[in-house]
Every structure is written in structure tokens, then in C-alpha cells.
């Protein structure tokens, strides 16, 4: 418990230092306030968005989109990663395709998503799920493909069936890689959220960022960026805690 409190204190101190330097630069007029607003201006913009009800409505919409896209992408990533790592036919068929798809950024798929799914929620789910899928697939595939041969031989020498070998050896051995993929996928879900909300959105953090850009409201843009950063940090922390609890053998 003391360790956790110390970690929280260090994070809080670090953030306080960043905000203090930021405010000092603004107070000394070392930065253009129109392009780089002060922390106080950003706080006032956040309060305005909160009082108008926009803050939480955008938050709810964006988190919902990120959650659905993540769930679709992560599920497909784990299933396909299992197939490509343990089945030679799927490996030969799909690996070259995914190797080509991986460098394509989510924002480049936004126009394609609109044509395929329209400007509704489907196009947004597709862009987010695409990004999450590739990261989860890669980590799942790598983890399951590189299970130590020693573990497999030991299980077979003890008479374990193929199913038992997979459940008791392959999955536990590759679980750290799978969780790493899920953790990365969760971060990428918020990263691709902005690209997804370019596809005809009328609400959401990404939409609000675009609206603020059109009117050069930098204080509101900073609110959206900070909001995305805090969301990503909280989700990442949740995955770290889940990983420590569920994959306890890796910590020993």
C-alpha cells in the first residue's frame, strides 16, 4: 500500500511540476497565449464545457466508441492470432496480408470507412477495431508462436493431450504477450478515436477538437488533448493491475 501511495505521490509531484513550469512561461509572456494558453485558461475552458453539459456527453460518446471498437478488434486479434500461430495454412494465407496492412494508419482508412459503412457509428467502430486488431494479433501471434519448446516437450512427456497442452502450457506461456497486445491496443483505441471521429461525427472528443481547431480555440483543444491523455493513462493502469493479478506467475 505504501508503495502505491509513493507512486501516486511521485506522479502527482511530476504533473504539478509540469503545470507550474507551464504557468510560469505563460505568466512571463514567453509564449503566445493565443497559440499556447495558460493552465488557468485551459481550466476555465474545461469548466465552461462542464457547465454546458458538453464535457461529459462527449466523454460518454467517445468512451463508448473506443470500448466497442476495442472489444471487436481485441476479440478478432486473439482469435486470428491463435489461428495464424498454430495453423500453418492460416499462417501462410494471412501473415503476408497483415504485414502489408500494419503500416497503414487509421486516419488513411477514414475515407474508406465512410464509403463502406456510411457516416454512422459503423465507420467509427471499423477504424478503431482495425487499429486494435493489428496490435493484438501481432502480440498474440508472436507469443503463441514462440512458446519455449522445452515446455511443449515436458507436457508431452507427461502424456498431456493436445487440448490440455494448449490450455495448460501454450496459453499461460503466451499470456504476457497477449496482455501486452491488449494494453497496446487499448492505447491505440484512443489514438485512433480522433481519426474515427473525423468520419462525420457530431459529438465526441475528436469532434470537439476539430470544432475548436476551426475557430482556433486552443484552450478547448488542450482540454480535449488532456482528456484523451488521462483516459489513456487510466486504461493503461487498469491493464497493468489486471496483468499483475491474472498473470501472477510472470511476477514470481
C-alpha positions as a Python dict, from the first residue, in 0.01 Angstrom:
ca = {
    (1, 'X'): (0, 0, 0),
    (2, 'X'): (283, 237, 90),
    (3, 'X'): (445, 158, -243),
    (4, 'X'): (126, 252, -428),
    (5, 'X'): (95, 578, -234),
    (6, 'X'): (456, 663, -308),
    (7, 'X'): (395, 601, -679),
    (8, 'X'): (85, 824, -676),
    (9, 'X'): (279, 1095, -492),
    (10, 'X'): (561, 1082, -748),
    (11, 'X'): (314, 1109, -1038),
    (12, 'X'): (130, 1397, -872),
    (13, 'X'): (458, 1579, -800),
    (14, 'X'): (573, 1533, -1158),
    (15, 'X'): (247, 1666, -1302),
    (16, 'X'): (247, 1957, -1057),
    (17, 'X'): (598, 2049, -1172),
    (18, 'X'): (495, 2044, -1539),
    (19, 'X'): (190, 2263, -1472),
    (20, 'X'): (399, 2505, -1261),
    (21, 'X'): (658, 2550, -1537),
    (22, 'X'): (377, 2587, -1792),
    (23, 'X'): (210, 2859, -1582),
    (24, 'X'): (543, 3034, -1527),
    (25, 'X'): (610, 3051, -1901),
    (26, 'X'): (262, 3195, -1956),
    (27, 'X'): (294, 3448, -1673),
    (28, 'X'): (627, 3576, -1810),
    (29, 'X'): (471, 3609, -2159),
    (30, 'X'): (735, 3378, -2304),
    (31, 'X'): (473, 3203, -2516),
    (32, 'X'): (192, 3331, -2734),
    (33, 'X'): (-129, 3290, -2526),
    (34, 'X'): (-337, 3253, -2842),
    (35, 'X'): (-134, 2952, -2956),
    (36, 'X'): (-30, 2818, -2615),
    (37, 'X'): (-290, 2903, -2349),
    (38, 'X'): (-209, 2906, -1980),
    (39, 'X'): (-324, 2630, -1741),
    (40, 'X'): (-575, 2874, -1594),
    (41, 'X'): (-727, 2942, -1939),
    (42, 'X'): (-747, 2568, -2008),
    (43, 'X'): (-914, 2512, -1670),
    (44, 'X'): (-1172, 2783, -1744),
    (45, 'X'): (-1245, 2624, -2083),
    (46, 'X'): (-1293, 2287, -1911),
    (47, 'X'): (-1532, 2445, -1660),
    (48, 'X'): (-1731, 2606, -1943),
    (49, 'X'): (-1759, 2271, -2124),
    (50, 'X'): (-1861, 2103, -1799),
    (51, 'X'): (-2129, 2359, -1718),
    (52, 'X'): (-2275, 2339, -2069),
    (53, 'X'): (-2301, 1960, -2039),
    (54, 'X'): (-2076, 1905, -2340),
    (55, 'X'): (-1783, 1768, -2140),
    (56, 'X'): (-1950, 1453, -2010),
    (57, 'X'): (-2165, 1395, -2318),
    (58, 'X'): (-1855, 1395, -2541),
    (59, 'X'): (-1672, 1179, -2291),
    (60, 'X'): (-1952, 921, -2282),
    (61, 'X'): (-1978, 908, -2663),
    (62, 'X'): (-1602, 870, -2716),
    (63, 'X'): (-1553, 610, -2442),
    (64, 'X'): (-1843, 410, -2584),
    (65, 'X'): (-1694, 415, -2933),
    (66, 'X'): (-1347, 325, -2807),
    (67, 'X'): (-1488, 40, -2594),
    (68, 'X'): (-1690, -116, -2878),
    (69, 'X'): (-1405, -80, -3127),
    (70, 'X'): (-1158, -225, -2877),
    (71, 'X'): (-1383, -521, -2795),
    (72, 'X'): (-1426, -609, -3163),
    (73, 'X'): (-1061, -561, -3253),
    (74, 'X'): (-923, -741, -2947),
    (75, 'X'): (-1153, -1042, -2987),
    (76, 'X'): (-1067, -1083, -3355),
    (77, 'X'): (-698, -1022, -3283),
    (78, 'X'): (-677, -1302, -3027),
    (79, 'X'): (-876, -1549, -3238),
    (80, 'X'): (-685, -1480, -3560),
    (81, 'X'): (-354, -1473, -3372),
    (82, 'X'): (-433, -1820, -3242),
    (83, 'X'): (-507, -1944, -3594),
    (84, 'X'): (-200, -1792, -3762),
    (85, 'X'): (38, -1909, -3489),
    (86, 'X'): (-85, -2267, -3452),
    (87, 'X'): (-216, -2348, -3801),
    (88, 'X'): (23, -2345, -4095),
    (89, 'X'): (-248, -2283, -4358),
    (90, 'X'): (-371, -1965, -4189),
    (91, 'X'): (-12, -1858, -4128),
    (92, 'X'): (69, -1875, -4500),
    (93, 'X'): (-260, -1714, -4605),
    (94, 'X'): (-288, -1424, -4361),
    (95, 'X'): (57, -1322, -4236),
    (96, 'X'): (166, -1152, -4561),
    (97, 'X'): (-165, -961, -4576),
    (98, 'X'): (-136, -835, -4217),
    (99, 'X'): (228, -740, -4272),
    (100, 'X'): (111, -510, -4554),
    (101, 'X'): (-182, -371, -4353),
    (102, 'X'): (17, -289, -4038),
    (103, 'X'): (190, 26, -4172),
    (104, 'X'): (-139, 176, -4295),
    (105, 'X'): (-250, 438, -4036),
    (106, 'X'): (-607, 452, -3914),
    (107, 'X'): (-661, 803, -4047),
    (108, 'X'): (-589, 680, -4401),
    (109, 'X'): (-881, 436, -4368),
    (110, 'X'): (-1131, 704, -4262),
    (111, 'X'): (-1245, 779, -4622),
    (112, 'X'): (-1271, 406, -4697),
    (113, 'X'): (-1473, 352, -4380),
    (114, 'X'): (-1720, 624, -4481),
    (115, 'X'): (-1772, 466, -4823),
    (116, 'X'): (-1815, 117, -4676),
    (117, 'X'): (-2022, 194, -4365),
    (118, 'X'): (-2154, 546, -4413),
    (119, 'X'): (-2115, 827, -4159),
    (120, 'X'): (-2284, 635, -3876),
    (121, 'X'): (-2124, 453, -3587),
    (122, 'X'): (-2018, 157, -3802),
    (123, 'X'): (-1739, 352, -3973),
    (124, 'X'): (-1604, 469, -3638),
    (125, 'X'): (-1606, 117, -3491),
    (126, 'X'): (-1427, -9, -3802),
    (127, 'X'): (-1140, 242, -3780),
    (128, 'X'): (-1083, 175, -3409),
    (129, 'X'): (-1122, -203, -3439),
    (130, 'X'): (-878, -212, -3733),
    (131, 'X'): (-603, -45, -3529),
    (132, 'X'): (-664, -256, -3218),
    (133, 'X'): (-687, -579, -3418),
    (134, 'X'): (-343, -549, -3574),
    (135, 'X'): (-163, -480, -3246),
    (136, 'X'): (-344, -757, -3056),
    (137, 'X'): (-298, -1003, -3344),
    (138, 'X'): (77, -936, -3368),
    (139, 'X'): (139, -985, -2997),
    (140, 'X'): (-85, -1291, -2975),
    (141, 'X'): (75, -1448, -3281),
    (142, 'X'): (427, -1380, -3155),
    (143, 'X'): (353, -1506, -2804),
    (144, 'X'): (192, -1832, -2915),
    (145, 'X'): (444, -1896, -3191),
    (146, 'X'): (743, -1861, -2958),
    (147, 'X'): (635, -2076, -2665),
    (148, 'X'): (952, -2246, -2534),
    (149, 'X'): (999, -2590, -2691),
    (150, 'X'): (1108, -2719, -2351),
    (151, 'X'): (759, -2656, -2211),
    (152, 'X'): (594, -2843, -2500),
    (153, 'X'): (829, -3141, -2465),
    (154, 'X'): (776, -3157, -2090),
    (155, 'X'): (397, -3158, -2132),
    (156, 'X'): (408, -3430, -2397),
    (157, 'X'): (648, -3645, -2194),
    (158, 'X'): (393, -3635, -1913),
    (159, 'X'): (125, -3762, -2151),
    (160, 'X'): (-72, -3439, -2190),
    (161, 'X'): (-325, -3434, -2474),
    (162, 'X'): (-310, -3165, -2742),
    (163, 'X'): (-601, -2981, -2583),
    (164, 'X'): (-451, -2996, -2234),
    (165, 'X'): (-114, -2890, -2375),
    (166, 'X'): (-275, -2587, -2534),
    (167, 'X'): (-478, -2487, -2228),
    (168, 'X'): (-216, -2561, -1961),
    (169, 'X'): (105, -2471, -2145),
    (170, 'X'): (58, -2260, -2459),
    (171, 'X'): (-195, -2013, -2324),
    (172, 'X'): (-18, -1944, -1989),
    (173, 'X'): (320, -1911, -2165),
    (174, 'X'): (183, -1665, -2422),
    (175, 'X'): (-48, -1476, -2183),
    (176, 'X'): (208, -1199, -2109),
    (177, 'X'): (236, -1128, -2482),
    (178, 'X'): (-142, -1129, -2523),
    (179, 'X'): (-187, -883, -2236),
    (180, 'X'): (87, -663, -2381),
    (181, 'X'): (-111, -660, -2706),
    (182, 'X'): (-432, -574, -2523),
    (183, 'X'): (-257, -296, -2333),
    (184, 'X'): (-114, -152, -2656),
    (185, 'X'): (-450, -199, -2829),
    (186, 'X'): (-628, -2, -2556),
    (187, 'X'): (-387, 288, -2604),
    (188, 'X'): (-427, 271, -2982),
    (189, 'X'): (-806, 269, -2944),
    (190, 'X'): (-790, 622, -2805),
    (191, 'X'): (-522, 717, -3057),
    (192, 'X'): (-742, 611, -3348),
    (193, 'X'): (-1052, 758, -3184),
    (194, 'X'): (-972, 1103, -3321),
    (195, 'X'): (-933, 960, -3672),
    (196, 'X'): (-1259, 768, -3628),
    (197, 'X'): (-1447, 1079, -3523),
    (198, 'X'): (-1341, 1253, -3843),
    (199, 'X'): (-1593, 1030, -4022),
    (200, 'X'): (-1897, 1255, -3992),
    (201, 'X'): (-1924, 1272, -3612),
    (202, 'X'): (-2140, 1531, -3439),
    (203, 'X'): (-2017, 1458, -3084),
    (204, 'X'): (-1713, 1317, -2911),
    (205, 'X'): (-1370, 1436, -2802),
    (206, 'X'): (-1224, 1409, -3153),
    (207, 'X'): (-1515, 1603, -3299),
    (208, 'X'): (-1475, 1873, -3034),
    (209, 'X'): (-1104, 1900, -3118),
    (210, 'X'): (-1187, 1957, -3484),
    (211, 'X'): (-1451, 2215, -3395),
    (212, 'X'): (-1205, 2401, -3171),
    (213, 'X'): (-943, 2394, -3449),
    (214, 'X'): (-1183, 2562, -3693),
    (215, 'X'): (-1232, 2855, -3455),
    (216, 'X'): (-871, 2847, -3320),
    (217, 'X'): (-993, 2783, -2964),
    (218, 'X'): (-663, 2648, -2833),
    (219, 'X'): (-783, 2631, -2473),
    (220, 'X'): (-1060, 2389, -2575),
    (221, 'X'): (-817, 2191, -2787),
    (222, 'X'): (-591, 2148, -2484),
    (223, 'X'): (-890, 2030, -2279),
    (224, 'X'): (-956, 1756, -2535),
    (225, 'X'): (-591, 1653, -2551),
    (226, 'X'): (-560, 1635, -2172),
    (227, 'X'): (-887, 1441, -2156),
    (228, 'X'): (-754, 1183, -2404),
    (229, 'X'): (-426, 1159, -2214),
    (230, 'X'): (-594, 1099, -1878),
    (231, 'X'): (-831, 841, -2027),
    (232, 'X'): (-541, 654, -2187),
    (233, 'X'): (-339, 662, -1865),
    (234, 'X'): (-629, 527, -1657),
    (235, 'X'): (-698, 243, -1901),
    (236, 'X'): (-328, 159, -1918),
    (237, 'X'): (-307, 148, -1538),
    (238, 'X'): (-611, -81, -1526),
    (239, 'X'): (-445, -325, -1769),
    (240, 'X'): (-121, -323, -1568),
    (241, 'X'): (-312, -406, -1248),
    (242, 'X'): (-513, -680, -1423),
    (243, 'X'): (-195, -824, -1569),
    (244, 'X'): (-29, -844, -1227),
    (245, 'X'): (-333, -1017, -1080),
    (246, 'X'): (-409, -1260, -1364),
    (247, 'X'): (-55, -1340, -1480),
    (248, 'X'): (93, -1376, -1134),
    (249, 'X'): (339, -1645, -1244),
    (250, 'X'): (527, -1391, -1455),
    (251, 'X'): (597, -1180, -1145),
    (252, 'X'): (745, -1468, -946),
}
